[in-house]
Amino acid sequence: MPRVSVWLVRAALLHLGVGITFGALMLWNKGLPFAPVLWTLYLPHIEMLLFGWTVQAIMGVAFWIVPRFSKEPRYGRVRLVWGAMACLNAGVLLMVVAYLLNSSPALLLVGRGLELLAVALFAAHVWPRIKPMSDVLPP
Amino acid sequence: MPTLTRVFIKTGLVYFLMAMVVGVALAAPTVIHLPQGFAALRPVYFHLFMVGWVLQLIIGIAYWMFPKLSKQEPRGSTALGWLVYGCLNVGLMFRAVGEVLLALQPGVEIGWTLAVAAVLQLIGGWGFIVNTWLRVKER
């Protein structure tokens, strides 16, 4: 597994861990209420599991398994993926902080904007790798 | 394909169907009259889909395809893998049944089912993270 995939998948696993912990706290609180404030974890729970976990894990595995090029650099423009990872994690964390602190809508906009940039960078990277097998080496 | 992978994916497919059935049930009140409590099925629908189908599909594929851990334990702990499977699925069933019962009879003391579901799914999720973490590595 290439290095950037290792980082993406491990970061995704961390988001999964925190996201399910938020979910478990809310679910317990729904059944046996003990702290109503825990409902503030609802949107961070969704953000971390949808973008931090699912999207990031897919990006990591996709970088690893989609066909490579026959010439160097065989994985294509890897810097775009490092940029995507940085933007995605910064975006998710900003969104989580904004939700938890109930802060200004501007922070939410920046967070979502970073997530958009992450998707654009990843798409720009992976687009040329989605091609017939005759053009590439087997993975 | 390892046995555990097949079980995760086939169970996931069953949850996929169940989620879609609940999705149809949620859409039904737009056409026919159904009790108000039906709307409480929405979180069940999301979690049958995202935990029962998407997460279990990812876990099954990851268990099968991620880099081998070692010659002795190529896929990490099989026992922990089965524990993850048991906890996630029993937890999800507790959740589905508990949510429905709470919606139908709000006064009845069955909140403990959601607390049990929360603990089981938390153990299942973190068990997957622990079992997978060391397999996410460069060759």
Chai-1 contact restraints between the chains, C-beta under 6 A:
chainA,res_idxA,chainB,res_idxB,connection_type,confidence,min_distance_angstrom,max_distance_angstrom,comment,restraint_id
A,M1,B,P67,contact,1.0,0.0,6.0,A-B,restraint_1
A,R3,B,E138,contact,1.0,0.0,6.0,A-B,restraint_2
A,V6,B,V136,contact,1.0,0.0,6.0,A-B,restraint_3
A,V6,B,E138,contact,1.0,0.0,6.0,A-B,restraint_4
A,V9,B,V136,contact,1.0,0.0,6.0,A-B,restraint_5
A,R10,B,V136,contact,1.0,0.0,6.0,A-B,restraint_6
A,L13,B,I129,contact,1.0,0.0,6.0,A-B,restraint_7
A,G17,B,I129,contact,1.0,0.0,6.0,A-B,restraint_8
A,I20,B,G125,contact,1.0,0.0,6.0,A-B,restraint_9
A,A24,B,A118,contact,1.0,0.0,6.0,A-B,restraint_10
A,A24,B,L122,contact,1.0,0.0,6.0,A-B,restraint_11
A,L27,B,L114,contact,1.0,0.0,6.0,A-B,restraint_12
A,L27,B,A118,contact,1.0,0.0,6.0,A-B,restraint_13
A,W28,B,A115,contact,1.0,0.0,6.0,A-B,restraint_14
A,W28,B,A118,contact,1.0,0.0,6.0,A-B,restraint_15
A,K30,B,L114,contact,1.0,0.0,6.0,A-B,restraint_16
A,G31,B,G111,contact,1.0,0.0,6.0,A-B,restraint_17
A,G31,B,L114,contact,1.0,0.0,6.0,A-B,restraint_18
A,G31,B,A115,contact,1.0,0.0,6.0,A-B,restraint_19
A,L32,B,G111,contact,1.0,0.0,6.0,A-B,restraint_20
A,L32,B,A115,contact,1.0,0.0,6.0,A-B,restraint_21
